């Protein structure tokens, strides 16, 4: 029996996500008999753990998601598996920064460098640091947010980066190109344009890099952002987005269709099939 907790994927039996319902005796009995479980991206760590108590045959594979979300978590995941990435230093707080690097003339990375809020997306809480005033303003922001952040070396990417979207065994790619003067962030929310063609040679290198990421981590549903230094042309993984926008892969309906096809293909690879 294939159990689906995904609101748009029809399994042999459907369940809802709240922990209370997953803990009920009836639901527990259903999960005990599940040969596989299909989950949505919105699943949280506790819900995933409940499902893992009954089976490790779960799509998508999030065994290396929880504990590795956010900018600091991404760094820990990439570091754990020895994957290519920009030099990154995580900080728990502004006080942690000031304790470790009290001399303003000796920052942890050569300028320019980037500071990124641990949580958030669409370019929110990301600062390019070229001087002390910009650093002071960024630290004030992080102090108000009360969350951790990372310092990351600036990669001279020429105003574009590659997003590689993993959906099961499917791979979708697009470039995010920023043409706004003075804007270094390549987020669509910050005015970047989507280019579905891009540089074929660099795209191939980026896909190879992300497939290696998938093979090592097991992660099979994520949008992975890859940057290329204009001089070295070496792919560097800058971020892993376990929840991501649909625009670059054709919209919500297209993504749902791809997810359904990927889940069915994954079931076949396990020697399983739906009965409906």
N, C-alpha and C positions, 0 to 999 in steps of 0.2 A: 504493500500500500504506500502510495506517494502522498505525503501530507504537505499541504501548502499553507503557509501563513502569509503569503503574498496576496494582496487584495485583487491583483489583476492576472494572476496565474492560477488556472484551474487544476488542482490536483485531484486525486481520488477522494480526498477528504480535506475540507477547509477549516482552519482555525483562525482565531484572532490573537493579536499580540500581547495584550495586557498580562502582566505577570500573574495576577489573580486568576485569570481564566486558564493560564498555562499550568497552574498548580492544582487545579481541581482534579478530583479522582478520575472523572470521565475523560478529561483531556490527557491526563497522565497515561491512562490506558491506551489512548489513541497513539500517543508518541511512542509508547513501548512497542507497538506493532508497526511503526513506520520503518520502511526500508530506506527511505530518503526523505529529507525535508527541504522545502524551497522557502527562502526567506526574502523579505524586502530589504532595501538599503537602510530603512529607518529602524531596523532592529538594534537594540542596545546590548550592552555587555551582559547584563543579567538575563535577558531573554535568550541570548545566544547560548549562555551557559546552561540554561534549562534544557534546551534542545540537545546540546552536546552530551548531557547525561544519558540520553537514550540512543544516540547514534552520532557517528562522526561523518556520516554520508550526508553532507549538507551543501547546498548551493544557494548563494555564493560561499566560497571558502573564506571565512573571516578569522581563521585561527591566528593570523598575524595582523589583525586590525585593532583590536581593543588593547589599549595600553600604548598604541603607536599612532593615535590620532593627534591632530594639531601639529604645528611646526616643530616643536620639540620632539614629539613622538615620531614624526617622520624621520627626523635626524637619527633617533635611536634605532629605528627599523633599518634604515639604509646602512648605518654603521654596523649593526648586528650581522648583516649579510655581506658586508664589504662591497657595497654597490657604489658606483661613481656619483659624486655629489659635490656641490660647492663646499668649501670649508665653512663649517657651521659650529657655533658655540651657543648652547642653551643657558638661559638665566631664569632662575625661579622668580625674581623680582628685581626692582630697581635697587633695592638695598644689596642684593646679591651682586649686581653689577658694580656698585660702588665699593663693596668690600673687596672684590677680586681685582678691580682696576681703578684704584683711587686717584691715579695721576691722569688728569684730562689730556695731557700731552702724550700719553702712551696708551691709546685704545687697544683693544684686543686684536683688531685687524687693521691693516693699512687703509687709509681713506683713498677713494670712496668705498664705503661698505653699506650694507643694508641691515636695517632692524625690522623685524617682523613680529607682530603680535601673535601669541601662540594660537589663539582662536580667531575665527572670522574668515571671510572670503571676499571675493570680488575686489581685491586690492585694499581692503580696509585695514588700517593699522600697519601699513608698510611705509618705511621711510628710507630715503637715500641720504646717507650722511657724508657730507663733504667738508663740514666745518663744525666748530664747537657749538655755535648757535643752533644748528640743526639737531645736533645730538641732545642739547639741553631741552629743546622742544619735544623731541621724541620721548625722552625720559619722563617728562611731565605727563605726557599722554599715557605711558605705561603705568605710571604711578596712579593715575586716576582709574585706569582699567582694573588695576589690582590683580592682573594675571601675569603669567610668565611671558617671555619673549625670546627670540633668538637673534644673534648677530651672524650675518652671513656675508661671505666675500661677494663683492660685486662682479658679476659676469658680464662682460661687454658683449651683449647678445645682438646688438644692432637693431634693437626695437622689435624683436620677434622671438617667439618660442613655439615649441611644438607640443601639442597635447595629444597623447596616445591613450585612447580609451579601450580598456579591456572589458569585454562582455563575454565571459566564458572563453571559448577558443577564438572568438571574433576579435579583430583589432580594427578600430576606426581612428583615423588621424586627421588633424587639421592644424594649421598654423594660426597663431594670434599675432596680428601685425599692428603695431602702434605707430600712427603717423602724427599724433598730436605733439607739437614742439614742447620740449621740457618734461614730458611725461615718460618715465622709465618703466612703469608698470604695464604689462601686456594683457591686463584683464579686459574682457569684453565690456564689463561694467565701467571701465575707465576709458572707453572709446576705441579699444582695439577692434580691428576688423578680422573676420574669419576668412581664411584663405584655404580652400580645400585642395589646392594643387601644391603650392609651396615648392621647396627644393627637393626633388626626388632622391638625390644622393644622401642629403642629410636626413630626410624622412626615413630612409631605409636604415641608417645608422641608429636613429632614435627608436625605431620599432625593434631592432635587434637588442638594444639596451633594455627596453621595457619587457621584452619576452624573457630576457635573462632574469629580470626582476620577478616576473611571474613564476618562472621555474624555481627560483630560490625560495621565494616567500610563500608560494601557493595562492597568493591573492589573484582572483580571477574576475573581479568586478571593481574597477577603479579608473579614475582619470589621472594619468601620470603626466606631470609637466616636465618637459625636457628642454634644457637650454644648451646652446652651443656658443662657446667663445669664438668671436670672429676670427681670431688668429689661430687657435688650436683646432677648431672644428671637432672637438671631442664632446660627446653627449654627456651631460651632467643632469641627474634627476634633482629637480629643485623642490617639488612638492608631490604628495600623493593625496588625491581627493577621493574619499570613499563615498561621498555624496557630492554630486556634481550637476551642473546645468546640462540641459538637453539640446540646446540650440545648435551646437556644432555637430551633433550626430543626426540632425534632421528633425528635431522636435520631440515632443512627448510621445506621440503615437508611434513614431518610428522607433524610438527607444524601447517602448513596451514590446513591440513586435520582435525586436532583436533580442530582448531579454527572454521572451518566451521561446524563441528558436534556440537560444544558447542553453536554456535550462533543459529543453527536450534533448538536445544533442549530448549534454552532460549526462542525463539519465541513460541514454543509449550506451555511452562509454562505460557506464557501470553495469551494463547488462540489465537495465530496468526499463520499464515502459509504463505509461499511464493506461488504465483500464477503460477510461471513458472515451 
